[in-house]
């Protein structure tokens, strides 16, 4: 059974940091590009960051560029999102996802991701 499990969310003050983790099991996700997305109340789910299957190519939404860093663990079945200089507008449920095909470079399009975690809440207070 394929499973993605996020952790690391919580409440933090503006300017603070959090590190989200996503553990993948049930499939060799080391061969798949992974992404982080987020959804604020009343808004659509949006792209945050993605990393290629090798971990060598990353892309970020303009709103988080230079503040967030996506990375893969040594076993490649774990993906991290280091979030620094957090702002109240970063408040959302954060989801990790795996693309629907192996050996990808990563995409910002939600439709190309087949597997999703249950999400972890990040709340940034002002």
C-alpha positions as CSV (number, residue, x, y, z in Angstrom):
1,X,0.0,0.0,0.0
2,X,1.4,3.3,-1.0
3,X,1.6,5.9,1.8
4,X,3.0,9.4,2.2
5,X,3.1,10.7,5.7
6,X,3.9,14.3,6.5
7,X,5.1,15.6,9.9
8,X,6.7,18.7,11.4
9,X,3.9,21.2,11.2
10,X,2.9,23.4,14.0
11,X,2.4,27.0,15.3
12,X,5.3,29.4,14.9
13,X,5.7,33.2,15.1
14,X,6.4,35.3,12.0
15,X,10.1,35.1,11.2
16,X,10.5,31.7,12.6
17,X,11.3,28.4,11.0
18,X,9.9,24.9,10.6
19,X,11.1,21.7,8.9
20,X,8.5,19.5,7.3
21,X,9.2,15.8,6.6
22,X,7.4,13.4,4.2
23,X,8.1,9.7,4.6
24,X,7.1,7.5,1.6
25,X,6.5,3.8,1.8
26,X,5.0,1.0,-0.2
27,X,6.8,2.0,-3.4
28,X,10.3,2.9,-4.6
29,X,9.7,6.7,-4.4
30,X,13.4,7.2,-4.8
31,X,12.7,7.0,-8.6
32,X,10.0,9.7,-8.5
33,X,10.0,13.4,-8.4
34,X,8.3,14.8,-5.3
35,X,6.6,18.0,-4.5
36,X,5.1,20.1,-1.7
37,X,1.8,21.9,-2.0
38,X,-0.3,23.9,0.4
39,X,-3.9,24.9,0.8
40,X,-5.1,27.8,2.9
41,X,-8.8,28.0,4.1
42,X,-11.1,29.0,1.2
43,X,-8.3,28.8,-1.4
44,X,-7.2,26.3,-4.0
45,X,-4.3,24.0,-3.4
46,X,-1.1,25.6,-4.7
47,X,2.4,24.6,-5.7
48,X,5.2,25.3,-3.2
49,X,8.3,23.3,-4.3
50,X,9.4,20.3,-6.2
51,X,12.5,18.1,-6.4
52,X,13.6,15.8,-9.2
53,X,14.0,12.1,-8.7
54,X,17.8,12.4,-8.4
55,X,17.4,15.4,-6.1
56,X,19.5,17.6,-8.3
57,X,16.8,19.8,-9.8
58,X,14.5,22.0,-7.6
59,X,11.9,24.6,-8.3
60,X,10.0,26.9,-6.1
61,X,6.9,29.1,-6.2
62,X,7.9,32.8,-6.3
63,X,6.2,33.4,-3.0
64,X,8.6,31.0,-1.2
65,X,11.8,31.4,-3.2
66,X,14.9,32.2,-1.1
67,X,13.0,31.3,2.1
68,X,12.1,27.6,1.6
69,X,14.4,24.7,0.7
70,X,13.3,21.3,-0.6
71,X,15.6,18.3,-0.2
72,X,15.6,14.5,-0.2
73,X,17.0,12.2,2.4
74,X,19.9,9.8,1.6
75,X,17.5,6.9,1.0
76,X,15.5,9.2,-1.3
77,X,12.2,8.0,0.1
78,X,12.1,11.0,2.5
79,X,11.5,14.6,1.4
80,X,12.0,17.6,3.5
81,X,10.8,21.2,3.3
82,X,12.9,23.7,5.4
83,X,10.9,26.8,5.9
84,X,12.6,30.0,7.1
85,X,11.5,33.6,7.6
86,X,7.9,32.4,7.8
87,X,5.1,34.8,7.2
88,X,1.4,34.8,8.3
89,X,0.5,34.2,4.6
90,X,2.4,30.9,4.7
91,X,-0.4,29.6,7.0
92,X,-1.9,26.5,5.3
93,X,-2.1,22.8,5.3
94,X,1.0,21.5,3.6
95,X,0.9,18.3,1.5
96,X,3.6,16.2,0.0
97,X,3.0,14.4,-3.3
98,X,4.7,12.0,-5.7
99,X,4.5,12.3,-9.4
100,X,2.6,9.7,-11.5
101,X,5.7,8.6,-13.5
102,X,9.3,7.7,-12.6
103,X,12.4,9.7,-13.5
104,X,10.8,13.1,-13.6
105,X,12.3,16.5,-13.1
106,X,9.4,17.7,-11.0
107,X,6.3,19.7,-12.0
108,X,4.3,22.5,-10.5
109,X,1.1,21.0,-11.9
110,X,-1.1,19.3,-9.3
111,X,-2.5,17.0,-12.0
112,X,0.8,15.3,-12.6
113,X,1.0,14.0,-9.0
114,X,-0.7,10.7,-8.2
115,X,0.0,10.1,-4.5
116,X,-0.7,12.5,-1.7
117,X,-0.2,12.6,2.0
118,X,-2.9,13.6,4.5
119,X,-1.3,17.0,5.1
120,X,0.2,18.8,8.1
121,X,-1.0,22.2,9.5
122,X,1.4,25.1,9.5
123,X,0.2,28.2,11.3
124,X,2.3,31.4,11.4
125,X,1.2,34.1,13.9
126,X,1.9,37.7,13.4
